[in-house]
Amino acid sequence: MRALLAALSLVLVLPVAPAGASDEIAAPPIAATPEETATPAPRAQALPELRVRRVVTGLDNPWDVKRLPGGTLLVTERDRARLSAYSDGARRTVQFPEGKIWVSGETGLMSLEVDPDFADNHRFYTCSGWNKPGGGHDVRVVAWQLDADVTEATRIKTLVAGFPTTSGRHGGCRLLIANNGALLVGTGDAAVGTNPRDLTSLGGKTLRLDPYTGKPWPGNPYASAANKRKRYVHTYGHRNVQGLAQRKDGTLWSVEHGSYRDDEVNRLRAGGDYGWHPVPGYNESVPMTDQSLPGKQIAARWSSGEPTLATSGAAWVYGKKWGRLKGTLAVAALKANRVVFMKFDGSGHLQWTRSPQALRQLGRLRSVTLAPNHSLLLTTDNDGGDDAILRVSPAG
């Protein structure tokens, strides 16, 4: 099946079209507006004019989107716990055990990742809330297999379970298969202050595991620990990891929600402590990266300051048509209703950021996925059943 992903010109986006529409909106180019700029951005090259198209409409809180070989889009909706496939101009619901997904607050059917060998094995992965047999719930990562017609998903196995939950707040749950084959998982702290620095808790961490066996990745910093959960830990001291991305140089990056201040973009280092420790209780007045804690805490590479933008999914942008935005990290923001493109140098230091006006009038934005043709797929998160998957690409 083939996805029909046409694109059309736009730099300033007008009001959202009705559900089911496949529309294009165009306007003259508008200069980007700086967000949190470390140093002035170079002026020699203008930002590209952007084209935006609503590819899939009529969704409700779509959390993630991934492209399958051949062009079909796979989409999760958090609160509906619905898995959909989009191809040839139409959306269809994939048969999937929605009743097993625990939905509460910020937790439901969340991140997706597609196996690099999907063309041969039809495997994909989800991170979601889960209703446990006999009662109770957790957050977990599950491996699935799609049938040849992409109409039904069959559970292969649970890879890792037991991520902490409370009300559903801070469910985290971003997935990324790294270049070395490891499955990276970003988790939330479940709004429990002790979780982020407790190495026996899977909350407030990035985890690494083998996507086929579910075993901890052999190169993890605590791979030989006596405690089985500790073996999964890649980094710790996180609040609520919402985005994961790998740069072409192999470095891994995370995006997380701040409290009332300091959303963060972090460059991940195995065994690193990222400094969130809101105790006693759940004291959100403490710094996102608290340098007064024992040991060494790793400072963020970008921070929103106050107020937060509610940063979420992220992807590195490639393709020469992106011009000055080539090689930036595109970060979706929910509360701030925009995409922030962040330029980092080869050492990972922030150079500048830009938020094109074309991407400031689409409402809340949840996820960013880089498609094979170097366009970006965005999910909106505006409630009301009129959310969409958007395709964004440079004109020309």
C-alpha positions in Angstrom: 0.0 0.0 0.0 1.1 3.5 -0.7 0.5 6.6 1.4 -0.5 9.6 -0.7 1.5 12.3 1.0 1.2 15.3 -1.3 2.5 18.6 0.0 1.6 22.2 -0.5 3.0 25.6 0.2 2.6 27.4 3.4 4.5 29.7 5.7 1.6 31.2 7.7 -1.1 28.6 8.5 -4.7 29.6 8.6 -7.5 27.9 10.8 -7.7 24.2 10.8 -9.9 22.6 8.2 -12.8 20.3 9.0 -12.1 16.6 9.9 -11.5 14.5 6.9 -10.3 17.3 4.7 -7.0 17.1 2.9 -6.2 20.7 2.5 -3.4 23.1 1.7 -2.9 26.6 2.9 -0.4 29.1 1.5 0.8 32.5 2.4 3.9 34.7 1.7 7.1 33.8 3.5 7.5 35.2 7.1 10.7 35.5 9.0 11.3 33.2 11.9 11.1 34.5 15.4 13.8 33.7 17.9 12.9 31.6 20.9 15.8 31.0 23.3 18.8 32.1 21.2 22.3 31.3 22.5 24.1 33.3 19.8 22.6 35.2 16.9 21.7 32.9 14.0 23.6 33.5 10.7 21.8 35.9 8.4 23.3 34.8 5.1 20.7 32.2 4.4 17.0 32.7 4.9 14.8 30.1 6.5 13.1 27.9 3.9 9.4 28.5 3.0 7.5 25.5 4.5 4.7 23.5 3.0 2.2 21.9 5.4 -0.5 19.4 4.6 -3.0 17.6 6.8 -2.5 14.0 5.8 -4.8 12.2 8.3 -7.7 14.0 10.1 -10.5 13.2 12.6 -8.1 11.8 15.2 -8.2 12.3 19.0 -4.9 12.9 20.8 -2.6 11.1 18.3 0.6 10.4 20.3 2.9 9.0 17.6 3.2 8.2 13.9 5.7 6.0 12.0 6.0 5.2 8.4 6.1 1.6 7.3 8.1 0.4 4.3 5.9 1.1 1.3 4.5 4.3 2.7 1.7 3.2 5.1 1.5 5.3 8.2 1.0 3.7 11.6 -0.7 6.0 14.2 -1.5 5.7 17.9 -4.2 7.6 19.7 -3.6 7.9 23.5 -7.1 8.1 25.0 -8.9 6.0 22.4 -6.2 3.4 22.7 -6.6 3.0 19.0 -4.1 1.9 16.4 -4.7 3.0 12.9 -3.1 2.5 9.5 -3.3 5.2 6.8 -2.7 4.5 3.1 -4.1 5.3 -0.3 -6.0 8.3 1.1 -7.9 6.4 3.8 -7.6 5.6 7.5 -8.6 2.2 8.9 -8.5 0.8 12.4 -6.1 -2.0 13.0 -7.5 -4.8 15.1 -5.7 -4.4 18.4 -6.5 -5.3 22.0 -7.6 -1.8 23.1 -9.2 -3.2 26.3 -5.7 -4.2 27.6 -4.5 -0.6 27.5 -4.8 1.4 30.7 -5.9 4.9 30.0 -5.7 7.6 32.7 -4.6 11.2 32.6 -1.4 11.5 30.6 -1.1 7.7 30.1 -2.7 5.5 27.4 -1.5 4.2 24.0 1.6 6.3 23.4 4.9 5.8 21.6 5.5 3.6 18.5 8.7 2.2 17.0 9.1 0.1 13.9 11.6 -2.7 13.7 14.5 -1.9 11.2 13.7 -5.3 9.6 10.0 -4.7 9.4 9.9 -5.7 5.7 10.9 -9.2 6.7 9.4 -9.6 10.2 6.5 -7.1 10.5 7.5 -6.3 14.0 6.7 -3.0 15.8 6.7 -1.8 19.4 4.5 0.2 21.7 4.9 1.8 25.0 1.6 2.2 26.9 -0.4 1.9 30.0 -1.5 -1.7 30.7 -4.3 -3.4 32.7 -2.6 -6.3 34.5 -4.4 -9.6 34.8 -6.2 -9.8 38.2 -6.2 -6.1 38.6 -3.8 -3.2 38.8 -1.9 -1.5 36.1 1.6 -0.4 35.0 3.3 1.1 31.9 5.2 -1.3 29.7 6.8 -2.0 26.3 5.3 -4.7 24.1 6.5 -6.2 20.8 3.8 -6.8 18.1 3.5 -8.3 14.7 1.3 -6.9 11.9 -0.3 -9.2 9.4 0.5 -8.8 5.7 -2.6 -6.6 5.0 -1.8 -4.3 8.0 -5.3 -5.0 9.5 -4.5 -6.9 12.7 -1.7 -6.7 15.3 -0.8 -9.8 17.3 1.2 -9.5 20.6 4.5 -11.3 20.4 5.7 -10.6 24.0 6.1 -8.0 26.7 9.7 -6.8 26.6 9.8 -4.9 29.9 7.0 -4.0 32.4 6.6 -2.4 35.8 7.1 1.2 35.0 5.6 3.0 38.0 2.1 4.6 37.8 -0.1 6.7 40.1 -2.9 8.7 38.5 -1.5 8.5 35.0 0.6 11.6 35.4 4.1 11.6 33.9 3.7 8.4 31.9 6.7 9.2 29.7 7.0 6.4 27.2 9.0 7.5 24.1 10.7 4.7 22.1 13.7 4.8 19.8 15.7 2.0 18.1 19.3 3.3 18.1 21.8 2.7 15.3 23.4 -0.1 17.3 20.1 -2.0 17.5 19.3 -1.2 21.1 15.7 -0.1 22.0 15.8 3.1 24.0 12.9 3.9 26.3 12.2 7.2 27.9 10.1 7.0 31.1 8.3 9.4 33.4 8.6 9.5 37.2 4.9 9.0 37.8 5.0 12.1 40.0 6.8 10.2 42.8 9.8 12.2 44.0 12.1 9.3 44.9 11.7 7.5 41.5 14.2 9.4 39.3 17.3 8.7 41.4 16.2 5.2 42.6 18.1 2.9 40.4 15.8 0.0 41.2 12.8 2.0 39.8 12.2 2.2 36.1 10.6 5.6 36.4 12.4 8.9 35.5 14.9 7.1 33.4 16.1 6.2 29.9 16.3 2.5 29.6 18.1 0.3 27.0 17.1 -3.2 26.1 17.3 -5.8 23.3 14.1 -5.4 21.2 14.0 -9.2 20.4 14.6 -10.7 23.8 13.6 -7.9 26.2 16.9 -8.4 28.1 18.9 -5.4 29.3 21.3 -4.1 26.7 24.8 -5.6 27.4 26.5 -2.2 27.2 24.3 -0.7 30.0 26.3 0.9 32.9 24.6 -1.4 35.4 24.3 -4.5 33.2 25.8 -6.8 35.9 23.8 -5.4 38.9 22.2 -7.8 41.2 18.9 -6.0 40.9 17.2 -6.9 37.6 15.5 -3.5 37.1 18.8 -1.7 37.6 20.3 -3.5 34.7 18.0 -1.7 32.3 19.0 1.8 33.4 20.9 3.9 30.8 20.5 7.4 32.4 18.5 8.6 35.5 17.4 11.7 37.3 14.7 12.6 34.7 11.2 14.1 35.3 9.1 13.0 32.3 11.0 12.1 29.1 8.8 12.9 26.1 11.2 12.8 23.2 14.2 10.8 22.0 16.4 11.3 18.9 19.7 10.1 17.6 22.0 12.5 15.7 24.0 11.3 12.7 27.2 11.4 14.9 25.6 8.7 17.0 24.8 10.8 20.1 21.5 10.2 21.8 19.3 13.1 22.9 16.2 13.4 25.1 13.5 16.0 25.6 11.6 16.3 28.9 8.9 18.4 30.5 10.0 20.8 33.2 7.9 21.7 36.3 6.8 25.3 36.1 10.2 26.1 34.5 13.0 24.5 32.5 11.9 22.1 29.9 15.1 20.4 28.9 16.9 19.0 25.9 19.7 16.7 27.1 22.5 14.9 25.5 22.5 11.5 27.0 25.6 9.8 28.5 25.4 6.3 29.7 25.2 6.3 33.5 24.5 10.0 33.6 22.5 11.7 36.4 20.3 14.5 35.0 19.5 15.9 38.4 15.7 15.8 39.1 15.1 14.9 42.7 11.9 16.6 44.0 11.9 15.4 47.6 10.6 15.4 50.3 7.2 14.6 48.8 6.9 15.9 45.3 8.5 19.3 45.6 8.4 20.9 42.2 10.2 24.0 43.4 13.6 22.3 43.2 15.8 22.8 40.1 15.3 20.5 37.1 19.0 19.8 37.3 19.9 20.1 40.9 23.7 20.6 41.2 23.6 20.4 45.0 23.0 16.6 44.9 25.8 14.1 45.6 27.9 13.2 42.6 27.9 15.0 39.2 24.8 16.1 37.5 24.7 16.7 33.7 23.4 20.1 32.7 20.9 20.5 29.9 22.0 21.5 26.4 18.9 23.7 26.1 16.4 24.9 28.8 13.2 26.8 28.3 13.6 28.9 31.4 10.3 30.2 32.8 7.6 29.6 31.7 7.8 26.2 30.1 6.9 25.4 26.5 5.9 21.8 27.3 8.4 20.3 24.8 7.6 16.8 23.6 8.7 14.7 20.6 11.8 15.5 18.5 13.7 14.5 15.4 16.9 15.6 13.7 16.3 17.4 10.4 18.3 16.4 7.3 18.1 17.1 3.6 19.7 20.1 1.8 16.3 21.7 1.0 15.9 22.5 4.7 18.7 25.2 4.2 19.6 26.8 7.4 17.5 24.3 9.3 19.4 21.3 8.0 21.1 19.5 10.9 18.8 21.1 13.6 16.8 19.3 16.2 13.1 19.9 15.6 11.2 19.8 18.9 7.4 19.9 19.2 5.9 22.0 21.9 2.4 21.4 23.4 1.7 24.5 25.5 3.6 26.8 23.2 1.9 25.6 20.0 5.0 25.5 17.8 8.1 23.6 16.6 11.4 24.9 17.9 14.4 24.1 15.6 17.6 24.0 17.7 21.1 24.3 16.2 23.9 22.6 18.1 27.5 22.5 17.1 29.6 19.4 16.7 30.3 19.3 20.4 26.6 19.6 21.2 26.6 23.2 22.3 23.5 25.3 21.5 24.1 27.9 18.8 20.6 29.3 18.1 16.9 28.4 17.9 14.1 29.4 15.6 10.4 28.8 15.5 9.0 29.4 12.0 5.6 31.3 12.1 4.1 28.6 9.8 4.4 26.1 12.6 3.0 28.4 15.3 -0.6 28.3 14.4 -1.4 24.6 14.3 -2.2 24.2 18.0 -0.6 21.8 20.4 2.1 19.6 18.7 3.1 16.3 20.3 5.4 14.2 18.1 7.9 14.8 15.3 9.0 12.0 13.0 11.5 12.3 10.1 10.2 10.6 7.0 12.5 8.9 4.4 12.1 11.8 2.0 13.3 14.2 4.8 9.8 15.7 5.4 8.6 15.9 9.0 5.4 14.2 10.2 3.8 16.0 13.2 0.9 15.0 15.4 -1.5 17.6 16.8 -2.9 17.2 20.3 -5.9 19.6 20.6 -8.7 17.3 21.8 -12.2 17.2 20.4 -11.6 14.6 17.7 -10.2 16.9 15.1 -6.6 16.2 15.6 -4.4 15.4 12.6 -1.1 14.1 11.2 0.7 16.9 9.4 3.4 16.6 6.8 5.9 19.5 6.8 8.5 20.0 4.1 10.6 22.8 2.6 9.2 24.3 -0.6 11.1 23.8 -3.9 
